[in-house]
Amino acid sequence: MTYQHQYIDGTTLPLAMGKVVCVGRNYAEHARELNNPVPSEPLLFIKPSTSVVPLTEGFRLPSGRGAVHYETEIALLIGAPLSGIVSPADAAAAIAGVGLALDLTLRELQDQLKTKGHPWERAKAFDAACPLSRFVRPEQAPALNDIPLQLTINGELRQHGNSADMITPIIALLQHIAGVFSLLPGDVVITGTPAGVGVLNTGDQLELAIPGVLQQTTQVLA
């Protein structure tokens, strides 16, 4: 399944899928539920373009590699380059779309890697590790400091949060990332997950939503 950036009206954007910049522990309650310290600055890692699949087409879990956890996140599509010191206005103007993503994690493997002081990529960057929704245009989205998000699995609400609860807010987050490495058109930033993460199982039916704005359904395929 090849991913292409699209708006929810079906318009395809002329942007190749780039890297996915991920932010760990950007919600304090999520850090606490996994017994992790709350970071003093954004904790960044990257998923490659090969990890991205269309959310609505469903996805498969890697076989024989332990439990896979879901993490629902607000996703930002980058439409203009951001590099070095950028102003809040330039950071906001670079957002071409707002959507939702699942940051899938091989949790047992991640715990092993963390214990050894090794990087997380084996647990975070595998193929299909980032099911990604279509996007709404920035003017259709809620204010960046007040974006609600939620995940329902098999009819049960599992995660709900709001960008207002982020440790590093969206604009400050983009400014920070741009000062570490360049963001290019087609890149996606996923901004951290609220509390409530857990294990996915084959056959699960998922609904991700920015209530009243974006609703995407998917399933874990056999």
HELIX and SHEET records of a PDB file:
HELIX    1   1 ALA A   28  GLU A   33  1                                   6    
HELIX    2   2 SER A   49  SER A   51  5                                   3    
HELIX    3   3 LEU A   55  GLU A   57  5                                   3    
HELIX    4   4 PRO A   88  ALA A   93  1                                   6    
HELIX    5   5 ARG A  107  LYS A  116  1                                  10    
HELIX    6   6 GLU A  121  LYS A  124  1                                   4    
HELIX    7   7 PRO A  138  GLN A  140  5                                   3    
HELIX    8   8 SER A  163  ASP A  165  5                                   3    
HELIX    9   9 ILE A  170  VAL A  180  1                                  11    
SHEET    1   A 5 LEU A  43  LYS A  47  0                                        
SHEET    2   A 5 VAL A  20  GLY A  24 -1                                        
SHEET    3   A 5 VAL A 188  ILE A 190  1                                        
SHEET    4   A 5 THR A  72  ILE A  78 -1                                        
SHEET    5   A 5 ILE A  95  LEU A 102 -1                                        
SHEET    1   B 2 VAL A  52  PRO A  54  0                                        
SHEET    2   B 2 CYS A 130  LEU A 132  1                                        
SHEET    1   C 3 THR A 105  LEU A 106  0                                        
SHEET    2   C 3 VAL A  68  TYR A  70 -1                                        
SHEET    3   C 3 GLY A 198  VAL A 199 -1                                        
SHEET    1   D 4 GLU A 156  ASN A 162  0                                        
SHEET    2   D 4 PRO A 148  ILE A 153 -1                                        
SHEET    3   D 4 GLN A 205  ILE A 210 -1                                        
SHEET    4   D 4 LEU A 214  GLN A 219 -1                                        
END                                                                             
